[in-house]
Amino acid sequence: MQNNTLEQRIQNLEDKVALKALVDTFANLADQKDLATQSLLFAEDAVVDTYFEGQLFASLKGRKEIQETFTGFMANFETAYHINGQHTAEIDGDRATAVHYCLVVLINTVDGKKMRNTNGVYYNDEYVRQGGQWLISKRTSHFTWRDTMEMVAG
């Protein structure tokens, strides 16, 4: 990067900020359960593969299937809370990749008890710039651990 021009270095920084904003917006829309708007953050032909503890749980193709599946999944929870952590992106023109870490807290009621499911997740993302906007073209989600506990009123 040291041999890049000032303009190239600025573009790289702007792209990294835009990609971080993309994943943060994704998380905010999930928490608001606005899955229709969230689906627009994916390329039309995007792919999402989700793994739980190393086992493939779902493989989704296309914006429509992603939206329908995410909507059905989020309907199981009263509250979702994403806390985004590190996001390391590598940019190559109109394509980019990143590893992104997230703590996902999901709250639902089971047998009259309010339950909190806390999940450690990391994403291997691929992005594409289309029409001047960065979109998720492929996301591989790794739910590596889960802690479930009953919430107590306090």
N, C-alpha and C positions, 0 to 999 in steps of 0.2 A: 504494500500500500504506500510505501514511502516514495516510490517512483511515480505515483499517480499525481495528476494535476490537482490543484486546489478545488476546481469544479468537480472532479471525479470523487474526491474525498468528501465534499459536501453532499453530493448525491448519495454516496454510500451511507452517510449519517442520516440523511432524510429518509432513505429506504428502510433503515433499521428502526427508526422511530415509527414509521408507518406500519411496519410489520408488528411491532410491539402493540401499537394501538389496535391493530386488527385482532390480535388474540385477546386483548383486554376487552374490546367491544364484544367479541364472541362470549366471553365470560359474563359480562354485564347483561347481555340479552338472555343468556341461559337463566340467570338469577331472576330476571323479570318475566321469564317464561314467554318471551316474545320470539318463538321459534320460527315464525314466518319471516321476520326481519333477519334473524340469525342465519337462515338458510341462504340469504343473498350474499353472505360473506364467503360462500363456496363457489367455485367455478361450476358451470352447468354440468360438467361431466366429472365432478369431483368423486373421490373414493375415500371412505372412512372405514378403517379396520379397527376393531376394538378388542383388546385382550384383557382378560381378568386372570391374574396370577399366571401369566404365560400361555393361557389357553384362548384360542380365537373364540370370541363370543358372538361377534356380528361383523359382516362385511357388507357395506352399503355402497351403492353406486348411483350417482346422479343426485342433483339438488332436491328433487321431489322425494325420493326415497329417504334421503337424509332427514329432511324436514318431518316427514310422516313418522319415522322411527323415533327421532328425538322428541317429538310432541307426545307420542305414546309413552315413552320412558319417563319424561318429566311429569306426566299426569299422575304418576305414582307418589309424588312428593309434594308436601305442602310448602316447603321452603328449600331453596338451593342457594348455596353460598360458595362461590369460587374465589380462591385467594391465589393469584398468580405470583410466581416466583421468577427465577432466572429464565431468560430467553436469549439464546445465543444463535444468531442468524449469520448465514453466509450467503452473499448475494452474487449472482452471475447474470448480469444484464436484466432480463425480464423474468428470471427464475431465481428462486431462493430456497434454502432449506434452513431448518432451525430445530433445536431441541428446546422444549418449553416445559417447565415444571409447574404443577398446580396442586393445591389442596382443595378437594371438593367435599363440601359438607352437604348432606342431603337429610332432610327431616320428614318423617312420615309417622302415621299412627298405625300400630299393629296391635290388634286385640285390646284396643282402648288405651294403649300405652304409647306415649310419644317417644319415638326412637331417633337417635342421631347416628348417621352413618358417615364416618369421616374416611376419605379415600386419598391415598397418595397416588398421584397420577403424573406420568410424563408423556409428552407428545413428541413424535417425530413428524414434523410438518414439512410439506412441500408447498411452495407458493408460486403463483404466476401473476404477472402484471398484465391486465387486460383493460384496454380503454383508459389507461393511466391509473387504474386502481389495483391494489394488491388483493388477491383472493386466495383462499385455501384450495389447492388442487388435490392434495392428498394428506390425510391425517391418520397416523397410526397411534392410537391411544393405548397406553399401558397402565392399567389399574393394578399397581404392584402390591398394595396392601389395603386392608379395610379394618376399621375399628368400629364396632356397633355397640351402642350402649343406650340404656333407657335414660331419658332426661327426667330430672326431678324438679318440681316447682320449687322455687326458692325465693 
